[in-house]
Amino acid sequence: MTTAQPGGVADLAALTETCVRNLHERGLSLACAESLTGGLLTAQFVTIPGVSVVLRGGVVSYATDLKASILGVSSERLASHGPVDWEVALQMARGVCDVAGADIGMATTGVAGPGPHDGHPAGTVWIAVSTRSGAHMARELHIAGGRSDVRSGAVRGAVELLAAFLHDGATDQCAESAVS
């Protein structure tokens, strides 16, 4: 496990802009599926001028049943593992590709707090990036702080994961890391 150091708002904006530029240069489109971040991830991308060239949209599926009905997440997986799960995050990312007609989907799911949910402590987050063809990356985060810290940390982690995905190429891998 690795521990990431929190960066500033300017760093996140620059990284987001780099991702948008990279997607544009490759002719790729993006969509976001969000649960605990409630639209903050999509909003992060919308801060970048010209993002409409790559961003198809976002889906906030806060309720567990919407993850299945809108994004196509397996009802069986949700029933057996709950929404705070690596496979649920990947299925959300793949599902938003289909819903939005995007090349790459991103997803966030987890527990913002203040207390635990379904046996997971506050700050437990899964983020994922997936292509329509199924290449993917997923990462578990453990983010310290209050509800706002967890949500903003999830956005930062998701943008960092997309940057790694675009830099390293789309590979089938699942990684875990800790963020405090």
C-alpha positions in Angstrom: 0.0 0.0 0.0 1.1 3.5 -0.7 0.2 6.7 1.0 -0.5 9.8 -1.2 0.3 13.3 0.0 -2.6 15.7 -0.5 -1.9 18.3 -3.2 -3.3 21.7 -3.7 -6.3 22.8 -5.7 -4.0 24.2 -8.4 -2.3 20.8 -8.7 -5.6 19.1 -9.2 -6.7 21.7 -11.8 -3.5 21.2 -13.7 -3.8 17.4 -13.6 -7.4 17.6 -14.8 -6.4 19.9 -17.6 -3.6 17.5 -18.6 -6.1 14.6 -18.7 -8.5 16.6 -20.8 -5.7 17.6 -23.2 -4.6 13.9 -23.4 -8.1 12.7 -24.1 -8.5 15.4 -26.8 -5.2 14.5 -28.5 -6.2 10.9 -28.6 -9.7 11.6 -29.8 -11.3 9.9 -26.8 -14.5 10.8 -24.9 -15.1 10.6 -21.2 -18.1 10.1 -18.9 -18.4 9.9 -15.1 -20.5 7.6 -12.8 -20.6 8.9 -9.3 -22.1 7.9 -6.0 -20.5 9.4 -2.9 -19.0 12.3 -4.9 -22.5 13.4 -6.0 -21.4 15.2 -9.2 -18.1 16.7 -7.9 -16.0 14.6 -10.3 -17.9 15.7 -13.3 -17.9 19.3 -12.0 -14.1 19.0 -11.7 -13.8 18.4 -15.4 -16.3 21.1 -16.3 -13.9 23.7 -14.7 -11.6 23.2 -17.7 -12.3 25.4 -20.7 -13.0 23.4 -23.9 -13.8 20.2 -22.0 -17.0 19.8 -24.1 -14.7 18.3 -26.8 -14.2 15.2 -24.6 -16.8 15.1 -21.8 -20.0 13.3 -22.7 -21.6 13.7 -19.2 -22.1 12.3 -15.8 -24.5 10.1 -13.9 -25.1 10.4 -10.2 -26.3 7.1 -8.9 -26.4 7.7 -5.2 -29.0 5.1 -4.5 -27.9 1.5 -4.8 -30.8 0.5 -7.0 -29.9 3.2 -9.5 -26.5 1.6 -9.9 -28.2 -1.5 -11.3 -31.1 0.1 -13.2 -29.2 3.0 -14.9 -25.6 1.8 -15.0 -26.2 -1.9 -15.4 -24.3 -3.0 -12.3 -25.1 -6.6 -11.3 -28.0 -6.7 -8.8 -26.5 -10.0 -7.5 -23.1 -8.3 -6.9 -24.8 -5.4 -5.1 -26.8 -7.8 -3.0 -23.8 -9.9 -2.0 -21.0 -7.3 -1.7 -22.8 -3.9 -1.4 -22.0 -0.8 -3.3 -18.5 -0.3 -1.7 -16.7 -2.8 -3.9 -14.1 -2.9 -6.6 -16.3 -4.8 -9.0 -19.2 -2.5 -8.5 -16.9 0.5 -9.3 -15.7 -1.2 -12.5 -19.2 -2.0 -13.5 -20.3 1.6 -12.9 -17.4 2.8 -15.1 -18.2 0.4 -17.9 -21.9 1.1 -17.6 -21.5 4.9 -17.9 -19.5 4.3 -21.1 -22.6 2.6 -22.5 -25.1 5.1 -21.1 -23.2 8.1 -22.4 -21.6 6.6 -25.5 -18.1 7.4 -24.1 -14.8 5.7 -24.8 -13.7 5.9 -21.2 -15.8 5.8 -18.0 -14.8 6.8 -14.5 -16.6 5.8 -11.3 -16.6 6.6 -7.6 -18.4 4.6 -4.8 -17.8 4.5 -1.1 -18.6 5.8 2.3 -18.3 9.6 2.8 -19.3 9.4 6.5 -19.6 10.6 9.1 -20.1 7.0 10.2 -19.6 3.5 8.8 -22.0 2.0 6.2 -22.5 -1.7 5.4 -19.5 -2.6 7.5 -17.1 -0.2 5.8 -15.6 2.7 7.8 -16.1 6.2 6.6 -13.3 7.1 4.1 -13.4 3.8 2.3 -13.7 4.5 -1.4 -13.4 2.6 -4.6 -12.5 4.4 -7.8 -12.3 2.9 -11.3 -11.6 3.7 -14.9 -12.7 1.5 -17.7 -12.9 1.5 -21.5 -15.8 0.2 -23.5 -13.6 -2.7 -24.5 -13.1 -3.6 -20.9 -9.5 -2.5 -20.2 -9.6 -1.1 -16.7 -8.0 0.0 -13.4 -9.5 0.2 -10.0 -8.1 1.4 -6.7 -9.2 1.4 -3.1 -8.7 4.5 -1.1 -8.8 5.1 2.6 -9.3 8.9 3.1 -9.0 10.5 6.5 -11.1 13.5 7.6 -14.7 14.6 7.5 -17.3 14.0 4.8 -16.1 16.9 2.6 -12.5 15.6 2.9 -13.5 12.1 1.8 -15.5 13.4 -1.2 -12.8 15.8 -2.4 -10.2 13.1 -1.8 -12.2 10.7 -4.0 -12.3 13.2 -6.8 -8.5 13.8 -6.5 -7.9 10.0 -6.5 -10.2 9.5 -9.5 -8.4 12.2 -11.6 -5.0 10.7 -10.5 -6.2 7.2 -11.6 -7.3 8.6 -15.0 -4.0 10.2 -15.4 -2.2 7.0 -14.6 -4.5 5.0 -16.9 -3.8 7.4 -19.8 -0.1 7.5 -19.1 0.5 3.8 -18.6 -2.0 2.6 -21.2 -5.2 0.7 -20.7 -4.3 -2.5 -18.9 -6.3 -5.0 -16.9 -5.2 -4.4 -13.4 -6.7 -3.7 -10.0 -4.6 -1.8 -7.4 -5.0 -0.8 -3.8 -3.6 2.2 -2.1 -4.2 4.2 1.0 -4.7 7.9 1.1 -4.7 9.9 4.4 
